[in-house]
């Protein structure tokens, strides 16, 4: 699936999307945030979004999945066909 990153600078073709905790540098037992990461077809991990809590990171993934599954296809050189 192709996903636009949260900052709008990257359009990434992801094979899978997951949530990764961001550890505090001073105390590795603390989590200071979460990253939504997309794994490309070549195996490289790209950060799609950074969130403060795990629920908002999961919501980012759910919203991306909803947007992918509900958009109408684009036909005729960029004109959306309303047939």
C-alpha positions as CSV (number, residue, x, y, z in Angstrom):
1,X,0.0,0.0,0.0
2,X,1.2,3.5,-0.8
3,X,1.1,5.8,2.2
4,X,1.9,9.5,2.6
5,X,4.0,10.3,5.6
6,X,2.6,12.5,8.4
7,X,4.7,15.5,7.4
8,X,3.7,15.1,3.7
9,X,7.3,14.8,2.5
10,X,7.4,11.0,1.7
11,X,5.2,8.8,-0.4
12,X,6.1,5.3,0.7
13,X,5.2,1.9,-0.9
14,X,4.8,-0.2,2.3
15,X,4.6,-4.0,2.5
16,X,3.6,-3.7,6.2
17,X,2.9,-1.0,8.8
18,X,3.5,-1.3,12.5
19,X,3.9,0.6,15.7
20,X,7.3,0.9,17.4
21,X,8.0,2.3,20.8
22,X,10.6,5.1,21.2
23,X,12.7,4.5,24.3
24,X,14.0,7.2,26.5
25,X,17.8,7.6,26.1
26,X,18.5,7.9,29.8
27,X,16.1,5.2,31.1
28,X,15.5,2.4,28.6
29,X,12.5,1.1,30.7
30,X,10.6,4.3,29.8
31,X,8.8,4.9,26.6
32,X,8.7,8.5,25.5
33,X,6.6,8.1,22.4
34,X,5.6,5.8,19.5
35,X,6.5,5.7,15.8
36,X,4.4,4.4,13.0
37,X,6.8,2.6,10.7
38,X,6.3,1.2,7.2
39,X,8.5,-1.6,5.9
40,X,9.2,-1.2,2.2
41,X,9.4,-4.0,-0.3
42,X,13.2,-3.9,0.0
43,X,13.1,-4.4,3.8
44,X,13.9,-0.8,4.7
45,X,12.0,0.7,7.6
46,X,10.6,4.3,7.1
47,X,9.0,6.4,9.8
48,X,5.5,7.5,8.7
49,X,4.4,9.3,11.8
50,X,5.5,10.0,15.4
51,X,2.8,9.9,18.1
52,X,2.7,10.6,21.9
53,X,0.7,7.5,22.8
54,X,0.1,4.1,21.4
55,X,-3.6,4.7,20.8
56,X,-3.0,7.7,18.5
57,X,-0.4,5.6,16.6
58,X,-2.9,2.8,16.1
59,X,-5.5,5.4,15.0
60,X,-3.0,6.6,12.3
61,X,-2.8,3.1,10.9
62,X,-6.6,2.6,11.0
63,X,-7.2,6.0,9.2
64,X,-4.6,5.1,6.6
65,X,-6.3,1.7,6.0
66,X,-9.8,3.4,5.8
67,X,-8.5,6.0,3.3
68,X,-6.9,3.3,1.1
69,X,-10.0,1.1,1.1
70,X,-12.6,3.9,0.6
71,X,-11.1,6.1,-2.1
72,X,-12.7,5.9,-5.5
73,X,-10.4,5.0,-8.4
74,X,-9.2,7.9,-10.6
75,X,-10.0,7.6,-14.3
76,X,-9.6,9.7,-17.5
77,X,-6.3,11.5,-16.8
78,X,-7.0,12.5,-13.2
79,X,-10.8,13.3,-13.5
80,X,-12.7,11.3,-10.9
81,X,-15.4,9.4,-12.8
82,X,-18.8,9.6,-11.0
83,X,-20.7,7.0,-13.0
